[in-house]
Amino acid sequence: MTTKSVLTPMLLLLAIALTTLLPAIYFSTGWTQEVLTYLVVLVVVVSVGFYTYFAIRDPDRLQSEEYLVELRRIAVLGETGKPIQTIDGKAEQTPNVFVEGEEAVK
């Protein structure tokens, strides 16, 4: 599974919860059925709240990764007056001391 947006993990949780809780509600009775029903309502309300929070705070995080990469590529190509940036693949690479430690620098 790939994470396409910030909502993907919540949708996975919602799918797992609904596929297990709804049959459990159907086959149970009494107070157990009520508790399981409240759990389903809670999971759905939390999911809608999660979506609403990101829709208001940071709507770009609800977009897929591919869409955001393409949007950034178009923005970079659309910048006028700036020289085109190229990456020299043959240049000497500098080690990342935060990952490799101090020994890599020596």
GROMACS elastic network, one bead per residue, 0.5 to 0.9 nm:
[ bonds ]
;  ai    aj funct       b0    kb
    2     8     6  0.84248   500
    3     6     6  0.72830   500
    3     7     6  0.84212   500
    3     8     6  0.58923   500
    3     9     6  0.73785   500
    3    64     6  0.83016   500
    3    65     6  0.81007   500
    4     7     6  0.80715   500
    4     8     6  0.64303   500
    4    62     6  0.85542   500
    4    63     6  0.75642   500
    4    65     6  0.54985   500
    4    66     6  0.78426   500
    5     8     6  0.56281   500
    5     9     6  0.84753   500
    5    61     6  0.60931   500
    5    62     6  0.52617   500
    5    63     6  0.57269   500
    5    65     6  0.64958   500
    6     9     6  0.70446   500
    6    10     6  0.80321   500
    6    51     6  0.89893   500
    6    54     6  0.84001   500
    6    61     6  0.57874   500
    6    62     6  0.57932   500
    6    63     6  0.81121   500
    6    64     6  0.85125   500
    7    10     6  0.53561   500
    7    11     6  0.62322   500
    7    12     6  0.87683   500
    7    47     6  0.86116   500
    7    50     6  0.78034   500
    7    51     6  0.69042   500
    7    54     6  0.87129   500
    7    61     6  0.82757   500
    7    62     6  0.64139   500
    8    11     6  0.51174   500
    8    12     6  0.62351   500
    8    13     6  0.87084   500
    9    12     6  0.50634   500
    9    13     6  0.62506   500
    9    14     6  0.85913   500
   10    13     6  0.50449   500
   10    14     6  0.60943   500
   10    15     6  0.86138   500
   10    46     6  0.89669   500
   10    47     6  0.64053   500
   10    50     6  0.79750   500
   10    51     6  0.89551   500
   11    15     6  0.61080   500
   11    16     6  0.86170   500
   11    47     6  0.75018   500
   12    15     6  0.51167   500
   12    16     6  0.62431   500
   12    17     6  0.85350   500
   13    16     6  0.52177   500
   13    17     6  0.60041   500
   13    18     6  0.84923   500
   13    43     6  0.84946   500
   13    47     6  0.89724   500
   14    17     6  0.51366   500
   14    18     6  0.59995   500
   14    19     6  0.84776   500
   14    40     6  0.89180   500
   14    43     6  0.65931   500
   14    44     6  0.70763   500
   14    47     6  0.72867   500
   15    18     6  0.53166   500
   15    19     6  0.60821   500
   15    20     6  0.86084   500
   16    19     6  0.53467   500
   16    20     6  0.63032   500
   16    21     6  0.84685   500
   17    20     6  0.53833   500
   17    21     6  0.57706   500
   17    22     6  0.81757   500
   17    39     6  0.88248   500
   17    40     6  0.73850   500
   17    43     6  0.75372   500
   18    21     6  0.51620   500
   18    22     6  0.55986   500
   18    23     6  0.84003   500
   18    40     6  0.67553   500
   18    43     6  0.84683   500
   18    44     6  0.89184   500
   19    22     6  0.60053   500
   19    23     6  0.69929   500
   19    24     6  0.89714   500
   20    23     6  0.60685   500
   20    24     6  0.64483   500
   20    25     6  0.89456   500
   21    25     6  0.60627   500
   21    26     6  0.86618   500
   21    36     6  0.64703   500
   21    37     6  0.79085   500
   21    39     6  0.79795   500
   21    40     6  0.67750   500
   22    25     6  0.50904   500
   22    26     6  0.63424   500
   22    27     6  0.88469   500
   22    36     6  0.81012   500
   22    37     6  0.80257   500
   22    40     6  0.76857   500
   23    27     6  0.62748   500
   23    28     6  0.85919   500
   24    27     6  0.53014   500
   24    28     6  0.60234   500
   24    33     6  0.77368   500
   24    36     6  0.74849   500
   25    28     6  0.53283   500
   25    29     6  0.76003   500
   25    32     6  0.78507   500
   25    33     6  0.50933   500
   25    34     6  0.79750   500
   25    35     6  0.88352   500
   25    36     6  0.60129   500
   25    37     6  0.66191   500
   26    29     6  0.80011   500
   26    33     6  0.77275   500
   27    33     6  0.82812   500
   28    31     6  0.87921   500
   28    32     6  0.64251   500
   28    33     6  0.53733   500
   28    36     6  0.89651   500
   29    32     6  0.60964   500
   29    33     6  0.50995   500
   29    34     6  0.80553   500
   30    33     6  0.55557   500
   30    34     6  0.67511   500
   31    35     6  0.62083   500
   31    36     6  0.86151   500
   32    35     6  0.51818   500
   32    36     6  0.61847   500
   32    37     6  0.85269   500
   33    36     6  0.52193   500
   33    37     6  0.61048   500
   33    38     6  0.86729   500
   34    37     6  0.50473   500
   34    38     6  0.62454   500
   34    39     6  0.86669   500
   35    38     6  0.51109   500
   35    39     6  0.62695   500
   35    40     6  0.88098   500
   36    40     6  0.63395   500
   36    41     6  0.87063   500
   37    40     6  0.51406   500
   37    41     6  0.63022   500
   37    42     6  0.85686   500
   38    41     6  0.50438   500
   38    42     6  0.60117   500
   38    43     6  0.86104   500
   39    43     6  0.61402   500
   39    44     6  0.86082   500
   40    43     6  0.52077   500
   40    44     6  0.62424   500
   40    45     6  0.85741   500
   41    44     6  0.52217   500
   41    45     6  0.60473   500
   41    46     6  0.85299   500
   42    45     6  0.51338   500
   42    46     6  0.60297   500
   42    47     6  0.85113   500
   43    46     6  0.51971   500
   43    47     6  0.61696   500
   43    48     6  0.87038   500
   44    47     6  0.51035   500
   44    48     6  0.62402   500
   44    49     6  0.85333   500
   45    48     6  0.51514   500
   45    49     6  0.60138   500
   45    50     6  0.84811   500
   46    50     6  0.59665   500
   46    51     6  0.85756   500
   47    50     6  0.50042   500
   47    51     6  0.62498   500
   47    52     6  0.85796   500
   48    51     6  0.51089   500
   48    52     6  0.60855   500
   48    53     6  0.85576   500
   49    53     6  0.60070   500
   49    54     6  0.86844   500
   50    53     6  0.52109   500
   50    54     6  0.64999   500
   50    55     6  0.85977   500
   51    54     6  0.54126   500
   51    55     6  0.60056   500
   51    56     6  0.86845   500
   51    62     6  0.81005   500
   52    56     6  0.61860   500
   52    57     6  0.84704   500
   53    56     6  0.54217   500
   53    57     6  0.59543   500
   53    58     6  0.79949   500
   53    59     6  0.89097   500
   54    57     6  0.50086   500
   54    58     6  0.50638   500
   54    59     6  0.56354   500
   54    60     6  0.83817   500
   54    61     6  0.70744   500
   54    62     6  0.69919   500
   55    58     6  0.60174   500
   55    60     6  0.82091   500
   55    61     6  0.84196   500
   55    62     6  0.72536   500
   56    59     6  0.63744   500
   58    61     6  0.59170   500
   58    62     6  0.77903   500
   59    62     6  0.55446   500
   59    63     6  0.74339   500
   60    63     6  0.54447   500
   60    64     6  0.86051   500
   60    68     6  0.77140   500
   61    64     6  0.76633   500
   61    65     6  0.85864   500
   61    68     6  0.87258   500
   63    66     6  0.83607   500
   63    67     6  0.64730   500
   63    68     6  0.67486   500
   64    67     6  0.52630   500
   64    68     6  0.64325   500
   64    69     6  0.87852   500
   65    68     6  0.51644   500
   65    69     6  0.61705   500
   65    70     6  0.85879   500
   66    69     6  0.51923   500
   66    70     6  0.61517   500
   66    71     6  0.85089   500
   67    70     6  0.51632   500
   67    71     6  0.60244   500
   67    72     6  0.85988   500
   68    72     6  0.61158   500
   68    73     6  0.85445   500
   69    72     6  0.51359   500
   69    73     6  0.61437   500
   69    74     6  0.86668   500
   70    74     6  0.61778   500
   70    75     6  0.85522   500
   71    74     6  0.52170   500
   71    75     6  0.61966   500
   71    76     6  0.87280   500
   72    76     6  0.61840   500
   72    77     6  0.86004   500
   73    76     6  0.51935   500
   73    77     6  0.61863   500
   73    78     6  0.84954   500
   74    77     6  0.50674   500
   74    78     6  0.59223   500
   74    79     6  0.87060   500
   75    78     6  0.50294   500
   75    79     6  0.63598   500
   76    79     6  0.54824   500
   76    80     6  0.89837   500
   77    80     6  0.80991   500
   77    84     6  0.84863   500
   79    82     6  0.65509   500
   80    83     6  0.83798   500
   82    85     6  0.86549   500
   87    90     6  0.89341   500
   87    91     6  0.88263   500
   88    91     6  0.56393   500
   89    92     6  0.84911   500
   90    93     6  0.85192   500
   94    97     6  0.89131   500
   94   105     6  0.86698   500
   95    98     6  0.88277   500
   95    99     6  0.85730   500
   95   100     6  0.73413   500
   95   104     6  0.66800   500
   95   105     6  0.68107   500
   96    99     6  0.56650   500
   96   100     6  0.60618   500
   96   101     6  0.78425   500
   96   104     6  0.81205   500
   96   105     6  0.84687   500
   97   100     6  0.51135   500
   97   102     6  0.58129   500
   97   103     6  0.81922   500
   97   104     6  0.66822   500
   97   105     6  0.67243   500
   98   101     6  0.57782   500
   98   102     6  0.79572   500
  100   103     6  0.74213   500
  100   104     6  0.60130   500
  100   105     6  0.86309   500
  101   104     6  0.60268   500
  101   105     6  0.77670   500
  102   105     6  0.56139   500
  102   106     6  0.72140   500
  103   106     6  0.55572   500
